[in-house]
Amino acid sequence: MKIAIVTGGSGNLGKFFSKELLKMNYKVFSLDIKKPKISKNKNFIQYQVDITDENEVKNFFKNINNIDLLINNAGIGVYTSSLERTSEDFKAVMNVNLLGNFLMTQNALKIMIKKRKGKIINIGSIYGVKSSNFNIYGKSKRNNSEVYSATKAGVIMMTKYFAAHFSKKNIQINCISPGGIFANQDKKFVKKYENITPSGRMGSKKDLKSVLNFLIDKNNTYVNGQNISVDGGFLAW
Ligand SMILES: NC(=O)c1ccc[n+]([C@@H]2O[C@H](COP(=O)([O-])OP(=O)(O)OC[C@H]3O[C@@H](n4cnc5c(N)ncnc54)[C@H](O)[C@@H]3O)[C@@H](O)[C@H]2O)c1
């Protein structure tokens, strides 16, 4: 049985990735800062871990000696205006989106290098590639932040850095950058988002499935360091 670790496993996309992996017969270790809800699936094992805490991450990895896949999915944003940004908020986003990703990758790589095999998928964002378009947010209070974009650009760069450095160890590290996933957001926002998206709709979790399958396929040993946007063409315009 293959083993996967999914960070932010209690969140919207984390739950989806975990379910897909369980269907593919993976044992899934789900890490989240939130207290886990009870699950009857013995292959879905949840740990309450703050990925920004080096000791908590090290302690988790003490019990792990084999991993096939790490999905660095945990991520947060802040929604207030840049002019009101506090350094605490800025650092909180940096810590989860970059430091947490780094600590998980560093520990997972140590195991994968010994095995000379492994795959890591980072979850970036379209806003790590281009700035958010403020015309679509209006009064929805979901304005995207400079620090979210900066950290997601950082996630894409860490993907390339680690892929370049560990490719010879047969480790593939790629990034999936989703566009906005529909989750009953403000109606006006959704309409405006749809208007600036070539496919004319927001994404759904299911849209991420084919890229996940492709990246973790055992025959994929040569696609490395890529950022694949799953965005209905959002970045093409
Ligand atoms: N939903 C979207 O529209 C969208 C679009 C582009 C990118 N993304 C990215 O996808 C990923 C998942 O997003 P989501 O929509 O599922 O968000 P979500 O808020 O539903 O889930 C994120 C999870 O991460 C966990 N988390 C936060 N801080 C943590 C920490 N320090 N340690 C461990 N876990 C922590 C949260 O508790 C939460 O369960 C994020 O990286 C996000 O930036 C989402």
The ligand as a Gaussian input file, in Angstrom:
#p B3LYP/6-31G(d) Opt

LIG

0 1
 N      -10.125000      27.170000      -2.686000
 C       -9.614000      27.900000      -3.664000
 O      -10.325000      28.599000      -4.397000
 C       -8.127000      27.899000      -3.900000
 C       -7.639000      28.489000      -5.071000
 C       -6.261000      28.492000      -5.282000
 C       -5.426000      27.912000      -4.369000
 N       -5.931000      27.346000      -3.232000
 C       -4.997000      26.743000      -2.281000
 O       -5.416000      25.427000      -1.995000
 C       -5.019000      25.063000      -0.691000
 C       -6.219000      24.538000       0.095000
 O       -7.196000      25.557000       0.146000
 P       -8.664000      25.314000       0.709000
 O       -9.572000      26.132000      -0.116000
 O       -8.922000      23.864000       0.861000
 O       -8.527000      26.038000       2.136000
 P       -9.135000      25.586000       3.537000
 O       -9.060000      26.787000       4.403000
 O      -10.450000      24.920000       3.356000
 O       -8.091000      24.499000       4.058000
 C       -6.810000      24.805000       4.516000
 C       -6.507000      23.887000       5.677000
 O       -5.170000      24.178000       6.129000
 C       -5.187000      24.070000       7.544000
 N       -4.072000      24.820000       8.143000
 C       -3.947000      26.163000       8.252000
 N       -2.834000      26.469000       8.936000
 C       -2.229000      25.292000       9.242000
 C       -1.056000      24.963000       9.949000
 N       -0.260000      25.905000      10.495000
 N       -0.733000      23.658000      10.095000
 C       -1.545000      22.683000       9.583000
 N       -2.669000      22.948000       8.915000
 C       -3.009000      24.236000       8.735000
 C       -6.530000      24.674000       7.954000
 O       -6.890000      24.301000       9.272000
 C       -7.450000      24.123000       6.885000
 O       -8.053000      22.901000       7.278000
 C       -4.393000      26.317000      -0.075000
 O       -3.000000      26.244000      -0.187000
 C       -4.957000      27.432000      -0.927000
 O       -4.124000      28.566000      -0.941000
 C       -7.277000      27.330000      -2.981000

